[in-house]
Every structure is written in structure tokens, then in C-alpha cells.
Amino acid sequence: MYGKIIDNRLQIAPNPVVIDDKTIANPSGDILTQLGYLPVVTKNEPAFADGYYYKSVYTENEGKIYQDWEKHKLEEENDEMAQIKKQVNGNTEQITATQEALCELYEAVV
């Protein structure tokens, strides 16, 4: 597998690729390297640990991309989810208020 790290995320090399208006299916490693993609060395996810989850992280070193795993407590994920839910609730309230205002406007016009 070949890829690039863009915005701290792994982008897998496309297949097929287009070079000079030619479509190449199943491009070789040499072609992908010419396009700026590097070989990706993957690592198995660690064994499950109660109360934790793992996120893959990628680093570039010596012309290759290496996968590793970061361990996070589930509480961290729950805090993030709480923030997302708060934002969604705020958006829902805003949408409801807008819908009510539109209904009033519609009734005034009709």
C-alpha cells in the first residue's frame, strides 16, 4: 500500500492513476513514488483494553510512512461526543426558531 500524509491523515494512493492523459491501472511502486506517494508500513491494532480505544497515527520517516496507535480513554471520546451533541442541540433550536419565524411570515402574507 502507498499513501501520503495530508493534514495529519493518511491518504491512500488512487488506483487507477492518470499521468500525461494516460490512465494506468494498478500502478507500480515506482509510478506511485514519482507521484509523491510512499510505501505504508502498517501495524496491527493493540489488543482491546477495557475503558480505552485506539486511533491510528501515521509518521513519515526515511521515505516510508509508518502506522502506530494512540491509546485514549473512553471518557475523552465521551467529552468530544458531549460537545458535538451540545452543538447539534444548539443548531436544532436555531432551526426551530427559524421555521417558526417563517411560518409566522407565511401566515402574515397569506
N, CA, C and O atoms as a GROMACS GRO file, in nm:
protein
  440
    1MET      N    1   0.085  -0.116   0.000
    1MET     CA    2   0.000   0.000   0.000
    1MET      C    3   0.090   0.123   0.000
    1MET      O    4   0.195   0.126   0.065
    2TYR      N    5   0.047   0.225  -0.075
    2TYR     CA    6   0.117   0.352  -0.083
    2TYR      C    7   0.022   0.464  -0.041
    2TYR      O    8  -0.099   0.453  -0.057
    3GLY      N    9   0.079   0.571   0.013
    3GLY     CA   10  -0.004   0.682   0.056
    3GLY      C   11   0.077   0.808   0.078
    3GLY      O   12   0.198   0.811   0.060
    4LYS      N   13   0.004   0.913   0.119
    4LYS     CA   14   0.062   1.042   0.156
    4LYS      C   15  -0.001   1.084   0.287
    4LYS      O   16  -0.115   1.048   0.316
    5ILE      N   17   0.072   1.161   0.367
    5ILE     CA   18   0.015   1.220   0.487
    5ILE      C   19  -0.026   1.362   0.451
    5ILE      O   20   0.058   1.446   0.418
    6ILE      N   21  -0.156   1.388   0.460
    6ILE     CA   22  -0.210   1.521   0.431
    6ILE      C   23  -0.296   1.562   0.549
    6ILE      O   24  -0.390   1.491   0.586
    7ASP      N   25  -0.264   1.677   0.609
    7ASP     CA   26  -0.334   1.726   0.728
    7ASP      C   27  -0.338   1.619   0.838
    7ASP      O   28  -0.441   1.596   0.900
    8ASN      N   29  -0.225   1.556   0.860
    8ASN     CA   30  -0.209   1.454   0.964
    8ASN      C   31  -0.297   1.330   0.942
    8ASN      O   32  -0.322   1.256   1.037
    9ARG      N   33  -0.342   1.309   0.822
    9ARG     CA   34  -0.424   1.191   0.789
    9ARG      C   35  -0.362   1.118   0.671
    9ARG      O   36  -0.300   1.179   0.584
   10LEU      N   37  -0.380   0.989   0.671
   10LEU     CA   38  -0.327   0.908   0.562
   10LEU      C   39  -0.422   0.914   0.443
   10LEU      O   40  -0.542   0.888   0.456
   11GLN      N   41  -0.368   0.949   0.326
   11GLN     CA   42  -0.444   0.944   0.202
   11GLN      C   43  -0.385   0.831   0.119
   11GLN      O   44  -0.268   0.836   0.081
   12ILE      N   45  -0.465   0.731   0.092
   12ILE     CA   46  -0.420   0.614   0.016
   12ILE      C   47  -0.405   0.654  -0.131
   12ILE      O   48  -0.484   0.732  -0.183
   13ALA      N   49  -0.304   0.599  -0.196
   13ALA     CA   50  -0.282   0.626  -0.339
   13ALA      C   51  -0.401   0.576  -0.420
   13ALA      O   52  -0.456   0.469  -0.393
   14PRO      N   53  -0.440   0.655  -0.520
   14PRO     CA   54  -0.554   0.613  -0.603
   14PRO      C   55  -0.516   0.500  -0.698
   14PRO      O   56  -0.399   0.478  -0.728
   15ASN      N   57  -0.617   0.430  -0.743
   15ASN     CA   58  -0.598   0.326  -0.843
   15ASN      C   59  -0.725   0.323  -0.927
   15ASN      O   60  -0.831   0.287  -0.875
   16PRO      N   61  -0.719   0.358  -1.050
   16PRO     CA   62  -0.603   0.388  -1.133
   16PRO      C   63  -0.553   0.532  -1.113
   16PRO      O   64  -0.617   0.612  -1.046
   17VAL      N   65  -0.437   0.561  -1.174
   17VAL     CA   66  -0.382   0.697  -1.174
   17VAL      C   67  -0.378   0.747  -1.317
   17VAL      O   68  -0.375   0.668  -1.412
   18VAL      N   69  -0.377   0.878  -1.333
   18VAL     CA   70  -0.369   0.938  -1.466
   18VAL      C   71  -0.239   1.016  -1.474
   18VAL      O   72  -0.213   1.105  -1.393
   19ILE      N   73  -0.156   0.982  -1.574
   19ILE     CA   74  -0.030   1.051  -1.598
   19ILE      C   75  -0.024   1.087  -1.746
   19ILE      O   76  -0.037   1.000  -1.832
   20ASP      N   77  -0.004   1.216  -1.774
   20ASP     CA   78   0.004   1.262  -1.914
   20ASP      C   79  -0.113   1.210  -1.996
   20ASP      O   80  -0.094   1.156  -2.105
   21ASP      N   81  -0.233   1.226  -1.945
   21ASP     CA   82  -0.357   1.184  -2.012
   21ASP      C   83  -0.365   1.033  -2.035
   21ASP      O   84  -0.448   0.988  -2.114
   22LYS      N   85  -0.281   0.955  -1.967
   22LYS     CA   86  -0.288   0.809  -1.976
   22LYS      C   87  -0.336   0.754  -1.843
   22LYS      O   88  -0.287   0.794  -1.737
   23THR      N   89  -0.430   0.665  -1.848
   23THR     CA   90  -0.481   0.600  -1.727
   23THR      C   91  -0.404   0.471  -1.706
   23THR      O   92  -0.395   0.384  -1.793
   24ILE      N   93  -0.347   0.460  -1.584
   24ILE     CA   94  -0.268   0.342  -1.551
   24ILE      C   95  -0.337   0.270  -1.435
   24ILE      O   96  -0.346   0.321  -1.324
   25ALA      N   97  -0.385   0.149  -1.464
   25ALA     CA   98  -0.447   0.067  -1.360
   25ALA      C   99  -0.338  -0.010  -1.288
   25ALA      O  100  -0.240  -0.053  -1.348
   26ASN      N  101  -0.356  -0.028  -1.158
   26ASN     CA  102  -0.259  -0.100  -1.075
   26ASN      C  103  -0.117  -0.047  -1.095
   26ASN      O  104  -0.027  -0.122  -1.134
   27PRO      N  105  -0.097   0.082  -1.069
   27PRO     CA  106   0.035   0.141  -1.091
   27PRO      C  107   0.141   0.078  -1.001
   27PRO      O  108   0.112   0.037  -0.888
   28SER      N  109   0.261   0.070  -1.051
   28SER     CA  110   0.372   0.012  -0.975
   28SER      C  111   0.416   0.108  -0.866
   28SER      O  112   0.378   0.225  -0.865
   29GLY      N  113   0.496   0.057  -0.774
   29GLY     CA  114   0.550   0.140  -0.668
   29GLY      C  115   0.634   0.255  -0.722
   29GLY      O  116   0.634   0.364  -0.666
   30ASP      N  117   0.707   0.230  -0.832
   30ASP     CA  118   0.788   0.336  -0.893
   30ASP      C  119   0.702   0.451  -0.942
   30ASP      O  120   0.737   0.568  -0.923
   31ILE      N  121   0.590   0.418  -1.005
   31ILE     CA  122   0.500   0.522  -1.055
   31ILE      C  123   0.441   0.600  -0.938
   31ILE      O  124   0.436   0.723  -0.940
   32LEU      N  125   0.395   0.529  -0.836
   32LEU     CA  126   0.336   0.596  -0.720
   32LEU      C  127   0.438   0.684  -0.649
   32LEU      O  128   0.405   0.792  -0.600
   33THR      N  129   0.562   0.638  -0.642
   33THR     CA  130   0.668   0.718  -0.580
   33THR      C  131   0.691   0.846  -0.660
   33THR      O  132   0.712   0.953  -0.602
   34GLN      N  133   0.688   0.837  -0.793
   34GLN     CA  134   0.703   0.956  -0.878
   34GLN      C  135   0.591   1.056  -0.852
   34GLN      O  136   0.611   1.177  -0.867
   35LEU      N  137   0.476   1.006  -0.814
   35LEU     CA  138   0.361   1.094  -0.785
   35LEU      C  139   0.361   1.144  -0.640
   35LEU      O  140   0.269   1.214  -0.599
   36GLY      N  141   0.464   1.108  -0.563
   36GLY     CA  142   0.477   1.159  -0.427
   36GLY      C  143   0.421   1.068  -0.320
   36GLY      O  144   0.416   1.106  -0.203
   37TYR      N  145   0.379   0.948  -0.357
   37TYR     CA  146   0.327   0.853  -0.259
   37TYR      C  147   0.442   0.769  -0.204
   37TYR      O  148   0.541   0.744  -0.274
   38LEU      N  149   0.429   0.728  -0.081
   38LEU     CA  150   0.533   0.650  -0.014
   38LEU      C  151   0.476   0.516   0.032
   38LEU      O  152   0.355   0.504   0.054
   39PRO      N  153   0.561   0.414   0.046
   39PRO     CA  154   0.512   0.287   0.099
   39PRO      C  155   0.463   0.305   0.243
   39PRO      O  156   0.523   0.379   0.322
   40VAL      N  157   0.354   0.237   0.276
   40VAL     CA  158   0.296   0.245   0.410
   40VAL      C  159   0.324   0.114   0.483
   40VAL      O  160   0.291   0.006   0.434
   41VAL      N  161   0.384   0.126   0.600
   41VAL     CA  162   0.412   0.010   0.683
   41VAL      C  163   0.307   0.009   0.794
   41VAL      O  164   0.306   0.096   0.881
   42THR      N  165   0.219  -0.091   0.789
   42THR     CA  166   0.109  -0.097   0.886
   42THR      C  167   0.148  -0.179   1.007
   42THR      O  168   0.242  -0.258   1.006
   43LYS      N  169   0.071  -0.158   1.113
   43LYS     CA  170   0.095  -0.227   1.239
   43LYS      C  171  -0.042  -0.270   1.292
   43LYS      O  172  -0.138  -0.194   1.285
   44ASN      N  173  -0.051  -0.392   1.344
   44ASN     CA  174  -0.178  -0.440   1.398
   44ASN      C  175  -0.222  -0.357   1.517
   44ASN      O  176  -0.140  -0.311   1.596
   45GLU      N  177  -0.353  -0.338   1.526
   45GLU     CA  178  -0.408  -0.264   1.641
   45GLU      C  179  -0.381  -0.343   1.769
   45GLU      O  180  -0.394  -0.465   1.771
   46PRO      N  181  -0.343  -0.272   1.876
   46PRO     CA  182  -0.318  -0.342   2.003
   46PRO      C  183  -0.444  -0.414   2.052
   46PRO      O  184  -0.556  -0.384   2.009
   47ALA      N  185  -0.424  -0.508   2.141
   47ALA     CA  186  -0.536  -0.584   2.199
   47ALA      C  187  -0.628  -0.490   2.274
   47ALA      O  188  -0.584  -0.389   2.329
   48PHE      N  189  -0.754  -0.524   2.275
   48PHE     CA  190  -0.855  -0.443   2.342
   48PHE      C  191  -0.820  -0.424   2.489
   48PHE      O  192  -0.780  -0.518   2.558
   49ALA      N  193  -0.834  -0.302   2.535
   49ALA     CA  194  -0.813  -0.271   2.677
   49ALA      C  195  -0.941  -0.206   2.728
   49ALA      O  196  -0.985  -0.105   2.674
   50ASP      N  197  -1.000  -0.262   2.830
   50ASP     CA  198  -1.127  -0.213   2.883
   50ASP      C  199  -1.116  -0.066   2.921
   50ASP      O  200  -1.024  -0.027   2.994
   51GLY      N  201  -1.209   0.016   2.871
   51GLY     CA  202  -1.210   0.157   2.903
   51GLY      C  203  -1.125   0.243   2.811
   51GLY      O  204  -1.110   0.363   2.834
   52TYR      N  205  -1.069   0.183   2.706
   52TYR     CA  206  -0.982   0.256   2.614
   52TYR      C  207  -1.021   0.226   2.469
   52TYR      O  208  -1.086   0.125   2.440
   53TYR      N  209  -0.981   0.314   2.380
   53TYR     CA  210  -0.991   0.289   2.237
   53TYR      C  211  -0.861   0.336   2.173
   53TYR      O  212  -0.784   0.410   2.236
   54TYR      N  213  -0.836   0.294   2.052
   54TYR     CA  214  -0.711   0.326   1.982
   54TYR      C  215  -0.740   0.402   1.854
   54TYR      O  216  -0.835   0.371   1.782
   55LYS      N  217  -0.656   0.501   1.825
   55LYS     CA  218  -0.663   0.575   1.699
   55LYS      C  219  -0.530   0.556   1.628
   55LYS      O  220  -0.424   0.567   1.688
   56SER      N  221  -0.539   0.528   1.498
   56SER     CA  222  -0.414   0.512   1.424
   56SER      C  223  -0.355   0.648   1.392
   56SER      O  224  -0.426   0.744   1.362
   57VAL      N  225  -0.222   0.655   1.398
   57VAL     CA  226  -0.147   0.775   1.363
   57VAL      C  227  -0.036   0.734   1.267
   57VAL      O  228   0.013   0.621   1.271
   58TYR      N  229   0.001   0.827   1.180
   58TYR     CA  230   0.099   0.797   1.078
   58TYR      C  231   0.212   0.899   1.083
   58TYR      O  232   0.189   1.018   1.101
   59THR      N  233   0.334   0.850   1.066
   59THR     CA  234   0.451   0.937   1.060
   59THR      C  235   0.536   0.897   0.940
   59THR      O  236   0.541   0.780   0.901
   60GLU      N  237   0.602   0.996   0.885
   60GLU     CA  238   0.689   0.972   0.771
   60GLU      C  239   0.833   0.970   0.821
   60GLU      O  240   0.875   1.057   0.896
   61ASN      N  241   0.908   0.868   0.777
   61ASN     CA  242   1.046   0.854   0.820
   61ASN      C  243   1.123   0.774   0.716
   61ASN      O  244   1.080   0.665   0.678
   62GLU      N  245   1.234   0.827   0.670
   62GLU     CA  246   1.322   0.758   0.576
   62GLU      C  247   1.250   0.706   0.452
   62GLU      O  248   1.270   0.592   0.410
   63GLY      N  249   1.164   0.789   0.394
   63GLY     CA  250   1.098   0.754   0.270
   63GLY      C  251   0.985   0.654   0.283
   63GLY      O  252   0.942   0.596   0.184
   64LYS      N  253   0.935   0.634   0.405
   64LYS     CA  254   0.821   0.545   0.427
   64LYS      C  255   0.725   0.610   0.526
   64LYS      O  256   0.762   0.702   0.599
   65ILE      N  257   0.602   0.562   0.526
   65ILE     CA  258   0.503   0.607   0.623
   65ILE      C  259   0.477   0.491   0.718
   65ILE      O  260   0.450   0.379   0.675
   66TYR      N  261   0.487   0.520   0.847
   66TYR     CA  262   0.469   0.416   0.948
   66TYR      C  263   0.341   0.441   1.027
   66TYR      O  264   0.313   0.553   1.069
   67GLN      N  265   0.265   0.336   1.046
   67GLN     CA  266   0.143   0.343   1.127
   67GLN      C  267   0.178   0.306   1.270
   67GLN      O  268   0.256   0.216   1.296
   68ASP      N  269   0.117   0.379   1.363
   68ASP     CA  270   0.127   0.344   1.504
   68ASP      C  271  -0.011   0.368   1.564
   68ASP      O  272  -0.103   0.411   1.494
   69TRP      N  273  -0.026   0.340   1.691
   69TRP     CA  274  -0.156   0.352   1.757
   69TRP      C  275  -0.145   0.436   1.882
   69TRP      O  276  -0.052   0.420   1.962
   70GLU      N  277  -0.242   0.528   1.899
   70GLU     CA  278  -0.251   0.607   2.022
   70GLU      C  279  -0.364   0.552   2.107
   70GLU      O  280  -0.472   0.522   2.056
   71LYS      N  281  -0.339   0.538   2.235
   71LYS     CA  282  -0.438   0.485   2.329
   71LYS      C  283  -0.510   0.604   2.393
   71LYS      O  284  -0.446   0.698   2.440
   72HIS      N  285  -0.644   0.599   2.395
   72HIS     CA  286  -0.726   0.706   2.453
   72HIS      C  287  -0.829   0.647   2.548
   72HIS      O  288  -0.882   0.538   2.524
   73LYS      N  289  -0.856   0.718   2.654
   73LYS     CA  290  -0.962   0.675   2.745
   73LYS      C  291  -1.097   0.702   2.680
   73LYS      O  292  -1.113   0.800   2.607
   74LEU      N  293  -1.193   0.616   2.707
   74LEU     CA  294  -1.327   0.636   2.653
   74LEU      C  295  -1.387   0.767   2.702
   74LEU      O  296  -1.469   0.826   2.631
   75GLU      N  297  -1.350   0.814   2.819
   75GLU     CA  298  -1.401   0.941   2.870
   75GLU      C  299  -1.368   1.054   2.775
   75GLU      O  300  -1.449   1.145   2.756
   76GLU      N  301  -1.246   1.050   2.713
   76GLU     CA  302  -1.208   1.154   2.619
   76GLU      C  303  -1.305   1.155   2.501
   76GLU      O  304  -1.346   1.261   2.455
   77GLU      N  305  -1.340   1.036   2.453
   77GLU     CA  306  -1.435   1.028   2.343
   77GLU      C  307  -1.571   1.080   2.388
   77GLU      O  308  -1.638   1.150   2.311
   78ASN      N  309  -1.612   1.048   2.510
   78ASN     CA  310  -1.742   1.094   2.559
   78ASN      C  311  -1.746   1.246   2.571
   78ASN      O  312  -1.849   1.306   2.542
   79ASP      N  313  -1.635   1.309   2.613
   79ASP     CA  314  -1.630   1.454   2.620
   79ASP      C  315  -1.649   1.514   2.481
   79ASP      O  316  -1.721   1.612   2.464
   80GLU      N  317  -1.584   1.454   2.383
   80GLU     CA  318  -1.596   1.502   2.245
   80GLU      C  319  -1.740   1.484   2.197
   80GLU      O  320  -1.796   1.574   2.133
   81MET      N  321  -1.800   1.370   2.228
   81MET     CA  322  -1.939   1.346   2.189
   81MET      C  323  -2.032   1.445   2.257
   81MET      O  324  -2.129   1.490   2.196
   82ALA      N  325  -2.006   1.480   2.382
   82ALA     CA  326  -2.089   1.577   2.454
   82ALA      C  327  -2.084   1.713   2.385
   82ALA      O  328  -2.186   1.781   2.374
   83GLN      N  329  -1.967   1.752   2.340
   83GLN     CA  330  -1.954   1.879   2.269
   83GLN      C  331  -2.031   1.877   2.138
   83GLN      O  332  -2.096   1.975   2.101
   84ILE      N  333  -2.023   1.765   2.067
   84ILE     CA  334  -2.096   1.752   1.940
   84ILE      C  335  -2.246   1.758   1.965
   84ILE      O  336  -2.318   1.826   1.892
   85LYS      N  337  -2.294   1.687   2.067
   85LYS     CA  338  -2.437   1.688   2.099
   85LYS      C  339  -2.484   1.828   2.137
   85LYS      O  340  -2.593   1.870   2.098
   86LYS      N  341  -2.402   1.901   2.212
   86LYS     CA  342  -2.437   2.038   2.250
   86LYS      C  343  -2.452   2.125   2.126
   86LYS      O  344  -2.545   2.205   2.116
   87GLN      N  345  -2.359   2.110   2.032
   87GLN     CA  346  -2.365   2.187   1.908
   87GLN      C  347  -2.489   2.150   1.827
   87GLN      O  348  -2.557   2.238   1.774
   88VAL      N  349  -2.519   2.021   1.819
   88VAL     CA  350  -2.637   1.975   1.745
   88VAL      C  351  -2.764   2.032   1.809
   88VAL      O  352  -2.852   2.080   1.738
   89ASN      N  353  -2.774   2.028   1.942
   89ASN     CA  354  -2.891   2.083   2.010
   89ASN      C  355  -2.905   2.232   1.983
   89ASN      O  356  -3.015   2.282   1.960
   90GLY      N  357  -2.794   2.304   1.986
   90GLY     CA  358  -2.797   2.448   1.955
   90GLY      C  359  -2.845   2.472   1.814
   90GLY      O  360  -2.923   2.564   1.790
   91ASN      N  361  -2.797   2.392   1.719
   91ASN     CA  362  -2.840   2.405   1.580
   91ASN      C  363  -2.988   2.374   1.566
   91ASN      O  364  -3.059   2.441   1.492
   92THR      N  365  -3.036   2.271   1.638
   92THR     CA  366  -3.176   2.234   1.632
   92THR      C  367  -3.265   2.348   1.682
   92THR      O  368  -3.368   2.378   1.622
   93GLU      N  369  -3.225   2.410   1.792
   93GLU     CA  370  -3.302   2.523   1.846
   93GLU      C  371  -3.306   2.638   1.746
   93GLU      O  372  -3.409   2.703   1.729
   94GLN      N  373  -3.194   2.663   1.681
   94GLN     CA  374  -3.186   2.771   1.583
   94GLN      C  375  -3.276   2.740   1.463
   94GLN      O  376  -3.346   2.829   1.414
   95ILE      N  377  -3.274   2.617   1.416
   95ILE     CA  378  -3.357   2.577   1.303
   95ILE      C  379  -3.505   2.588   1.339
   95ILE      O  380  -3.584   2.637   1.259
   96THR      N  381  -3.542   2.543   1.458
   96THR     CA  382  -3.681   2.552   1.502
   96THR      C  383  -3.728   2.697   1.507
   96THR      O  384  -3.838   2.728   1.461
   97ALA      N  385  -3.647   2.784   1.562
   97ALA     CA  386  -3.682   2.926   1.570
   97ALA      C  387  -3.698   2.985   1.429
   97ALA      O  388  -3.789   3.064   1.405
   98THR      N  389  -3.612   2.946   1.339
   98THR     CA  390  -3.622   2.996   1.201
   98THR      C  391  -3.749   2.945   1.134
   98THR      O  392  -3.816   3.020   1.064
   99GLN      N  393  -3.782   2.818   1.156
   99GLN     CA  394  -3.904   2.762   1.098
   99GLN      C  395  -4.028   2.833   1.152
   99GLN      O  396  -4.120   2.863   1.077
  100GLU      N  397  -4.029   2.860   1.282
  100GLU     CA  398  -4.143   2.930   1.342
  100GLU      C  399  -4.156   3.071   1.284
  100GLU      O  400  -4.267   3.116   1.256
  101ALA      N  401  -4.045   3.139   1.265
  101ALA     CA  402  -4.048   3.274   1.207
  101ALA      C  403  -4.098   3.269   1.064
  101ALA      O  404  -4.174   3.356   1.022
  102LEU      N  405  -4.058   3.169   0.989
  102LEU     CA  406  -4.106   3.155   0.852
  102LEU      C  407  -4.255   3.126   0.847
  102LEU      O  408  -4.325   3.178   0.760
  103CYS      N  409  -4.304   3.044   0.939
  103CYS     CA  410  -4.447   3.015   0.945
  103CYS      C  411  -4.527   3.142   0.974
  103CYS      O  412  -4.630   3.166   0.911
  104GLU      N  413  -4.479   3.222   1.069
  104GLU     CA  414  -4.547   3.348   1.101
  104GLU      C  415  -4.547   3.442   0.981
  104GLU      O  416  -4.647   3.507   0.953
  105LEU      N  417  -4.436   3.449   0.911
  105LEU     CA  418  -4.424   3.533   0.794
  105LEU      C  419  -4.518   3.485   0.685
  105LEU      O  420  -4.585   3.565   0.620
  106TYR      N  421  -4.525   3.355   0.665
  106TYR     CA  422  -4.614   3.296   0.565
  106TYR      C  423  -4.759   3.329   0.597
  106TYR      O  424  -4.835   3.367   0.508
  107GLU      N  425  -4.798   3.313   0.725
  107GLU     CA  426  -4.936   3.343   0.766
  107GLU      C  427  -4.968   3.490   0.747
  107GLU      O  428  -5.081   3.525   0.712
  108ALA      N  429  -4.872   3.577   0.769
  108ALA     CA  430  -4.894   3.721   0.752
  108ALA      C  431  -4.913   3.755   0.604
  108ALA      O  432  -4.990   3.845   0.571
  109VAL      N  433  -4.843   3.685   0.517
  109VAL     CA  434  -4.851   3.712   0.373
  109VAL      C  435  -4.978   3.655   0.315
  109VAL      O  436  -5.040   3.716   0.228
  110VAL      N  437  -5.018   3.538   0.362
  110VAL     CA  438  -5.136   3.469   0.308
  110VAL      C  439  -5.255   3.528   0.373
  110VAL      O  440  -5.368   3.488   0.345
   0.00000   0.00000   0.00000
